[in-house]
Amino acid sequence: MSARSPLEVAVGVVFRADGAVLLGQRIPGKPYAGWWEFPGGKLEAGETVAQALARELHEELGLEVLASDPWVVREFTYPHARVRLHFRRVTEFSGAPRSREGQAFAWLHPEAIDVAPLLPATVPVIAWLRLPPELLRSAAAALGDDAFVDALQRRLRTSRSALLLLDEPALPAPRFERLFHRVLPLCRAHGVTLLVGPSHPASFARAAGGQLLSAPPPGPQSGSPSGPQCGPARAPLRMTGALVRDRESIARAAAAGLDFALLEGCPPAAWARMLDVAALPVYVATGGDGREVADAARAAGAHGVAPGAAVWQHEGPRGIQPGRLTMDLKAIEALFAPMFPGLMGVKIEEAEPDRVVASMRVRPDLCTAGENLHGGAFMAFADTLGAVATVLNMPAGARTTTIESKTNFMSGAPVGSTVRAVCTPLHRGRSTMVWQTEITSAAGKRCAIVIQTQMVLPGAPPA
């Protein structure tokens, strides 16, 4: 059986707006009946992977795929078949899943997937899903140690999750050691995995719990792992990746059982050719801050981007401009003054792509008869933050509108007090973005959580 060509299978990792992914349970009569997997099916003659996946999701679950990107291609050998699984990330779809073949299904967040048993080919995907879309690379030599640490603190304060690569070959050993002992506590305090680059002694990687190798370890070059336990055992670190520069080194990284690879020295035009059979998640190194090529990287099959030093540069006020890194708070205040947020007294305190913070005084005219902040005021407060956050992330010239909002109320906010809101992303796509806003009282007690979906619209046509 192993000598036969593998069965080509399209597999969809379907993302809901809140970040949950869809898993289904195999029906009786199939191999591994009752086991959980990501939905999909085999390619039919003449189909592309994208076409096969769209057909399978429609036939099995009634979903219409609107946008999907290639991700990882991996071979597995089961007792009954040898398969080549083409994983695609489905980021936009229409319809609600319904069981057309009698199978059970569940939406689960990657950090809380608890259904069992999982099909063996599904197991490694769970770890891939927990990798963030961005691999940050340090820039202390370029910016200076203090400036880099300050930029890192700002970034960690506003990012929900991240990987940070600390690799400073130009720094003398004593200076790097001092930098390491400043960076490691920051990463630990924010739940960020710290990787140490190949320019430094392995003792730093062991202390950090993560490493990036200068190249994948040598070994059998089969092109793709054949099962969930594949490749040589590696050091017991939380995460290990490797620098890669071509298809052969990507294959070696996968065969070694590494968690990810970082593709360097490859122009964007060659990404798709390099990644078309990548058997593990691959980040692509970019210039600039990475935002301008993130969509192209995903469309080529990259897991995400590893931006250059520009991602750390803190720019000064620039007014309100869509698609930029920051907003001038005074410009926001001036814009809001004659509008509803201004009438409510919304004060934006922080405005960055990953985090918008605001406060609002609870005035009598915003309250119910019981002298507590009106539910509609809570919702309008959150809606304002979600709109600002979307503007920070959408392309220049685009527009946005709210298409859905859901509020859970926990406690009231009495007249005369001040409420504070923190808005963070759950999903940032090309056509929709989903934001979660947590509103708390002056004492820090949670008052409400609002989840809203913003549609991103193209700019108005020229007159």
C-alpha positions as CSV (number, residue, x, y, z in Angstrom):
1,M,0.0,0.0,0.0
2,S,2.8,2.4,0.8
3,A,4.1,2.1,-2.7
4,R,0.9,3.5,-4.2
5,S,0.4,7.2,-4.9
6,P,-1.2,8.9,-2.0
7,L,-4.9,9.8,-2.1
8,E,-5.2,13.6,-2.5
9,V,-7.5,15.1,0.1
10,A,-8.6,18.7,0.7
11,V,-9.0,19.7,4.3
12,G,-10.6,22.9,5.5
13,V,-9.8,24.7,8.8
14,V,-12.9,26.9,8.9
15,F,-12.6,30.0,11.1
16,R,-15.6,31.6,12.7
17,A,-15.5,35.3,13.3
18,D,-14.6,34.9,17.0
19,G,-11.6,32.7,16.2
20,A,-13.3,29.3,16.8
21,V,-12.6,26.5,14.3
22,L,-15.0,23.8,13.0
23,L,-14.5,20.1,13.7
24,G,-16.7,17.2,12.7
25,Q,-17.1,13.6,13.9
26,R,-16.7,10.8,11.4
27,I,-19.9,8.9,10.8
28,P,-20.4,5.1,11.4
29,G,-19.3,2.9,8.6
30,K,-16.1,5.0,7.9
31,P,-12.6,4.1,9.1
32,Y,-12.0,5.7,12.5
33,A,-15.8,6.2,13.0
34,G,-16.5,8.5,15.9
35,W,-13.1,10.2,15.7
36,W,-13.0,14.0,15.3
37,E,-11.3,15.8,12.3
38,F,-11.4,18.9,10.3
39,P,-13.9,18.7,7.4
40,G,-13.0,17.9,3.8
41,G,-12.7,15.1,1.3
42,K,-10.8,13.7,-1.6
43,L,-10.2,15.5,-4.9
44,E,-12.2,14.5,-7.9
45,A,-10.7,14.3,-11.4
46,G,-9.8,17.8,-12.7
47,E,-10.4,19.6,-9.4
48,T,-8.1,22.0,-7.7
49,V,-7.7,21.8,-4.0
50,A,-9.7,24.9,-3.5
51,Q,-12.5,23.6,-5.7
52,A,-12.6,20.3,-4.0
53,L,-12.8,21.9,-0.6
54,A,-15.6,24.2,-1.6
55,R,-17.6,21.3,-3.0
56,E,-17.0,19.1,0.1
57,L,-18.0,21.8,2.6
58,H,-21.1,22.5,0.6
59,E,-22.1,18.9,0.3
60,E,-21.3,17.9,3.9
61,L,-22.2,21.1,5.9
62,G,-24.1,23.4,3.6
63,L,-21.3,26.1,3.7
64,E,-20.4,28.3,0.8
65,V,-16.7,29.1,0.8
66,L,-16.0,32.8,0.0
67,A,-12.2,32.9,0.8
68,S,-9.6,30.3,1.6
69,D,-5.8,30.2,1.6
70,P,-3.3,27.3,1.2
71,W,-1.5,26.4,4.4
72,V,0.2,23.1,5.0
73,V,0.5,19.9,2.9
74,R,1.2,16.8,4.8
75,E,1.3,13.0,4.1
76,F,0.0,10.4,6.6
77,T,-0.1,6.7,6.3
78,Y,-3.0,4.9,7.9
79,P,-3.7,1.2,8.0
80,H,-6.4,1.6,5.4
81,A,-4.8,4.4,3.2
82,R,-2.0,6.7,2.4
83,V,-3.2,10.3,2.1
84,R,-1.8,13.6,1.2
85,L,-3.7,16.3,3.1
86,H,-3.9,19.8,1.6
87,F,-4.9,22.0,4.5
88,R,-6.5,25.3,3.6
89,R,-7.6,28.1,6.0
90,V,-11.2,29.2,5.3
91,T,-11.5,32.7,6.5
92,E,-14.8,33.8,4.9
93,F,-17.9,31.7,4.2
94,S,-21.6,32.1,4.1
95,G,-24.3,30.0,5.8
96,A,-24.5,28.1,9.1
97,P,-23.1,24.5,9.2
98,R,-25.8,21.8,9.3
99,S,-25.3,18.1,9.3
100,R,-26.2,16.8,5.9
101,E,-24.6,13.4,6.5
102,G,-25.7,12.9,10.1
103,Q,-22.3,13.8,11.6
104,A,-21.9,15.8,14.8
105,F,-19.8,19.0,14.6
106,A,-18.6,21.6,17.1
107,W,-17.1,25.1,17.0
108,L,-14.0,25.1,19.4
109,H,-11.3,27.7,20.1
110,P,-7.8,26.4,19.3
111,E,-6.7,26.8,22.9
112,A,-9.7,24.8,24.2
113,I,-10.1,21.9,21.8
114,D,-11.3,19.1,24.1
115,V,-13.2,16.7,21.9
116,A,-11.8,13.1,21.7
117,P,-10.5,11.0,20.1
118,L,-8.9,13.2,17.5
119,L,-7.9,11.7,14.2
120,P,-4.1,11.3,14.2
121,A,-3.7,13.7,11.2
122,T,-5.6,16.3,13.2
123,V,-3.4,16.3,16.3
124,P,-0.5,18.4,14.9
125,V,-2.9,21.0,13.4
126,I,-4.0,22.0,16.9
127,A,-0.5,23.2,17.7
128,W,-0.2,25.0,14.4
129,L,-3.4,26.9,15.1
130,R,-1.9,28.2,18.3
131,L,0.9,29.8,16.5
132,P,0.3,33.6,16.2
133,P,0.2,35.2,12.7
134,E,3.3,37.2,13.3
135,L,6.9,36.3,14.4
136,L,8.5,39.4,15.8
137,R,12.3,39.8,15.4
138,S,14.4,41.9,17.8
139,A,16.2,45.0,16.6
140,A,18.3,46.1,19.5
141,A,21.5,46.6,17.4
142,A,19.6,48.9,15.0
143,L,17.5,50.8,17.6
144,G,19.6,50.6,20.7
145,D,18.8,48.4,23.7
146,D,16.7,50.9,25.6
147,A,14.7,52.0,22.6
148,F,14.1,48.4,21.6
149,V,12.9,47.4,25.1
150,D,10.6,50.4,25.2
151,A,9.1,49.4,21.9
152,L,8.8,45.8,23.1
153,Q,6.9,47.0,26.2
154,R,4.5,49.0,24.0
155,R,4.0,46.0,21.7
156,L,3.4,43.5,24.5
157,R,0.9,45.8,26.2
158,T,-1.2,45.9,23.0
159,S,-0.8,42.4,21.5
160,R,-2.8,39.4,22.5
161,S,-0.2,36.8,21.7
162,A,3.1,36.7,19.9
163,L,6.4,34.9,19.2
164,L,9.5,37.0,19.8
165,L,12.9,36.0,18.2
166,L,15.8,37.5,20.1
167,D,18.8,37.3,17.8
168,E,21.4,40.0,17.9
169,P,24.7,38.7,16.3
170,A,26.2,42.2,16.3
171,L,26.0,42.6,20.1
172,P,29.0,41.7,22.3
173,A,28.2,38.8,24.6
174,P,28.0,40.8,27.9
175,R,25.6,43.3,26.3
176,F,23.4,40.5,24.8
177,E,23.2,38.8,28.3
178,R,22.0,42.0,29.8
179,L,19.4,42.4,27.1
180,F,18.3,38.8,27.5
181,H,17.7,39.3,31.2
182,R,15.6,42.4,30.5
183,V,13.5,40.8,27.7
184,L,12.8,37.4,29.3
185,P,10.8,38.7,32.3
186,L,8.7,40.9,29.9
187,C,7.8,38.0,27.7
188,R,6.9,35.8,30.7
189,A,4.7,38.5,32.2
190,H,2.7,38.7,28.9
191,G,2.6,35.0,28.0
192,V,4.8,35.5,25.0
193,T,7.1,32.7,23.8
194,L,10.7,33.8,23.6
195,L,13.0,32.2,21.0
196,V,16.7,32.7,21.0
197,G,18.5,32.8,17.7
198,P,21.4,30.7,16.5
199,S,24.0,33.5,17.1
200,H,23.9,32.9,20.9
201,P,24.9,30.0,23.3
202,A,22.3,27.3,23.7
203,S,22.0,28.0,27.4
204,F,20.0,31.1,26.6
205,A,17.5,29.0,24.5
206,R,17.2,26.6,27.4
207,A,16.4,29.4,29.8
208,A,13.9,30.9,27.4
209,G,12.3,27.6,26.4
210,G,12.5,28.3,22.7
211,Q,15.1,28.4,19.9
212,L,15.6,29.1,16.2
213,L,18.1,26.9,14.5
214,S,20.4,28.2,11.8
215,A,19.2,25.4,9.6
216,P,17.1,22.2,10.0
217,P,19.0,19.3,11.4
218,P,20.2,16.7,8.8
219,G,18.2,13.6,8.4
220,P,16.0,11.6,6.0
221,Q,14.7,13.9,3.3
222,S,11.4,12.2,2.5
223,G,9.7,15.5,1.7
224,S,6.9,15.2,4.2
225,P,6.3,13.5,7.5
226,S,4.2,10.3,7.2
227,G,2.5,10.3,10.6
228,P,2.0,12.2,13.9
229,Q,5.3,10.8,15.3
230,C,7.9,11.5,12.7
231,G,11.4,12.8,12.5
232,P,14.2,12.6,15.2
233,A,13.6,13.5,18.8
234,R,14.6,17.1,19.5
235,A,15.5,19.1,22.6
236,P,12.6,19.4,25.2
237,L,11.9,23.0,24.6
238,R,8.5,24.6,24.3
239,M,9.1,25.6,20.7
240,T,11.8,25.0,18.1
241,G,12.0,26.4,14.6
242,A,14.7,26.7,11.9
243,L,15.8,29.1,9.2
244,V,15.1,27.8,5.7
245,R,15.9,29.1,2.3
246,D,14.5,26.6,-0.2
247,R,12.0,23.8,-0.6
248,E,14.6,21.1,0.4
249,S,15.3,22.8,3.8
250,I,11.6,23.3,4.4
251,A,11.1,19.6,3.9
252,R,14.0,18.8,6.3
253,A,12.4,21.1,9.0
254,A,9.2,19.2,8.7
255,A,10.9,15.8,8.7
256,A,12.7,16.8,11.9
257,G,9.4,17.5,13.7
258,L,10.1,21.2,14.2
259,D,7.2,23.5,15.1
260,F,7.7,26.0,12.3
261,A,10.2,27.4,9.8
262,L,11.3,30.9,8.9
263,L,11.9,31.5,5.2
264,E,14.5,34.1,4.6
265,G,16.0,35.6,1.4
266,C,13.0,34.8,-0.7
267,P,11.2,37.5,-2.8
268,P,7.4,37.6,-2.6
269,A,7.1,36.5,-6.2
270,A,8.7,33.1,-5.3
271,W,6.7,32.5,-2.0
272,A,4.0,30.3,-3.6
273,R,6.6,28.1,-5.4
274,M,8.5,27.7,-2.2
275,L,5.5,26.9,0.0
276,D,3.3,24.8,-2.3
277,V,4.2,21.6,-0.5
278,A,5.3,22.9,2.9
279,A,4.6,20.2,5.5
280,L,4.8,22.6,8.5
281,P,3.8,26.2,9.2
282,V,6.2,28.7,7.6
283,Y,6.7,32.4,8.4
284,V,8.2,34.6,5.6
285,A,10.7,37.3,6.5
286,T,9.6,40.7,5.2
287,G,10.9,44.2,5.1
288,G,9.0,47.0,6.6
289,D,6.4,46.3,9.2
290,G,4.9,43.3,7.3
291,R,1.4,44.7,7.1
292,E,1.6,45.6,3.5
293,V,2.4,42.0,2.4
294,A,0.5,39.9,5.1
295,D,-2.4,39.1,2.8
296,A,-0.1,38.1,0.0
297,A,1.9,35.9,2.3
298,R,-1.2,34.0,3.4
299,A,-2.4,33.7,-0.1
300,A,0.9,32.1,-1.0
301,G,0.7,29.5,1.8
302,A,2.6,31.2,4.6
303,H,1.4,30.8,8.1
304,G,2.3,34.5,8.7
305,V,5.0,37.1,8.4
306,A,8.2,38.0,10.3
307,P,8.4,41.8,9.9
308,G,11.6,43.8,9.8
309,A,12.9,46.5,12.3
310,A,10.2,49.0,11.1
311,V,7.6,47.2,13.2
312,W,9.3,48.5,16.4
313,Q,9.5,52.2,15.3
314,H,7.1,54.4,17.3
315,E,5.8,57.2,15.1
316,G,4.5,60.5,16.3
317,P,1.0,61.9,16.0
318,R,-0.4,61.9,12.4
319,G,-4.1,62.6,12.7
320,I,-6.8,60.2,11.8
321,Q,-5.7,58.1,8.7
322,P,-7.1,54.7,8.0
323,G,-4.6,51.8,7.7
324,R,-1.9,53.5,9.8
325,L,-0.2,52.3,13.0
326,T,-1.5,55.0,15.4
327,M,-4.1,57.7,15.7
328,D,-3.5,61.2,17.1
329,L,-5.8,61.3,20.2
330,K,-6.4,65.0,19.9
331,A,-7.5,64.5,16.3
332,I,-9.9,61.8,17.4
333,E,-11.3,64.1,20.1
334,A,-11.8,66.9,17.6
335,L,-13.6,64.6,15.2
336,F,-15.9,63.1,17.9
337,A,-16.8,66.5,19.5
338,P,-19.9,67.2,17.2
339,M,-20.8,63.6,16.9
340,F,-22.6,61.1,19.1
341,P,-19.5,59.7,20.8
342,G,-18.6,63.4,21.7
343,L,-22.1,63.9,23.0
344,M,-21.7,60.9,25.2
345,G,-18.3,62.1,26.5
346,V,-16.2,59.2,25.1
347,K,-12.5,59.9,25.7
348,I,-10.0,57.7,23.7
349,E,-6.9,57.1,25.8
350,E,-5.0,54.6,23.6
351,A,-5.4,53.9,19.9
352,E,-3.3,51.2,18.3
353,P,-4.1,48.4,15.8
354,D,-4.3,45.7,18.5
355,R,-5.8,47.7,21.4
356,V,-8.1,50.7,21.8
357,V,-8.8,52.1,25.3
358,A,-11.4,54.7,26.3
359,S,-13.2,56.1,29.3
360,M,-16.6,57.7,29.8
361,R,-18.2,59.5,32.7
362,V,-21.6,58.2,33.7
363,R,-23.8,61.3,33.5
364,P,-27.5,61.4,34.6
365,D,-28.6,61.8,31.0
366,L,-27.0,58.5,30.1
367,C,-28.7,56.5,32.9
368,T,-31.9,54.6,33.5
369,A,-34.4,55.5,36.1
370,G,-32.4,53.6,38.6
371,E,-29.4,55.9,38.1
372,N,-27.2,53.3,36.4
373,L,-25.7,53.6,33.0
374,H,-28.3,52.6,30.3
375,G,-27.7,49.4,28.4
376,G,-27.8,51.3,25.1
377,A,-25.0,53.6,26.4
378,F,-22.8,50.6,27.1
379,M,-23.4,49.3,23.6
380,A,-22.7,52.7,21.9
381,F,-19.6,53.1,24.0
382,A,-18.2,49.7,22.8
383,D,-19.4,50.3,19.2
384,T,-17.3,53.5,19.1
385,L,-14.1,51.6,20.1
386,G,-14.7,48.8,17.6
387,A,-15.1,51.4,14.8
388,V,-11.9,53.2,15.8
389,A,-10.0,49.8,15.9
390,T,-11.3,48.9,12.5
391,V,-10.2,52.2,11.0
392,L,-6.7,51.5,12.4
393,N,-6.5,48.2,10.6
394,M,-8.3,48.7,7.3
395,P,-6.7,49.8,4.0
396,A,-6.4,53.5,3.2
397,G,-9.6,54.9,1.7
398,A,-11.8,52.1,3.0
399,R,-14.9,52.6,5.1
400,T,-16.5,50.6,7.9
401,T,-20.0,49.9,9.3
402,T,-21.2,47.7,12.2
403,I,-23.2,44.7,11.0
404,E,-23.6,42.8,14.3
405,S,-23.3,43.4,18.0
406,K,-23.8,41.2,21.0
407,T,-23.7,42.4,24.6
408,N,-23.5,40.4,27.9
409,F,-24.2,42.6,30.9
410,M,-22.6,41.6,34.3
411,S,-23.1,44.6,36.6
412,G,-24.2,48.2,36.6
413,A,-22.3,51.5,36.6
414,P,-23.8,54.1,38.9
415,V,-24.2,57.8,38.0
416,G,-21.1,59.9,38.8
417,S,-18.7,57.0,38.2
418,T,-16.4,56.4,35.2
419,V,-16.4,53.3,33.1
420,R,-13.3,52.1,31.1
421,A,-13.3,50.0,28.0
422,V,-10.6,48.0,26.3
423,C,-11.2,46.8,22.8
424,T,-9.1,43.9,21.3
425,P,-9.3,41.9,18.1
426,L,-10.9,38.5,17.7
427,H,-10.6,38.4,13.9
428,R,-9.2,40.8,11.3
429,G,-10.1,39.8,7.8
430,R,-10.2,41.6,4.4
431,S,-13.9,42.1,4.5
432,T,-14.9,41.8,8.2
433,M,-13.3,42.4,11.5
434,V,-14.6,41.2,14.9
435,W,-13.8,43.1,18.1
436,Q,-14.3,42.3,21.8
437,T,-14.7,45.2,24.2
438,E,-14.6,44.7,28.0
439,I,-16.2,47.5,30.0
440,T,-15.3,47.8,33.6
441,S,-16.2,50.1,36.5
442,A,-13.8,52.5,38.3
443,A,-13.2,49.7,40.8
444,G,-12.2,47.3,38.1
445,K,-15.4,45.2,38.2
446,R,-16.6,43.9,34.9
447,C,-19.8,45.6,33.7
448,A,-20.2,44.3,30.2
449,I,-18.6,42.4,27.3
450,V,-19.5,43.4,23.8
451,I,-18.6,41.5,20.6
452,Q,-19.2,43.3,17.4
453,T,-18.6,42.6,13.7
454,Q,-17.5,45.5,11.4
455,M,-17.8,45.2,7.7
456,V,-14.9,46.8,5.7
457,L,-16.2,48.6,2.6
458,P,-14.3,49.9,-0.4
459,G,-13.8,53.7,-0.6
460,A,-16.5,55.8,-2.3
461,P,-16.1,55.9,-6.1
462,P,-14.7,59.2,-7.5
463,A,-17.4,61.8,-8.3
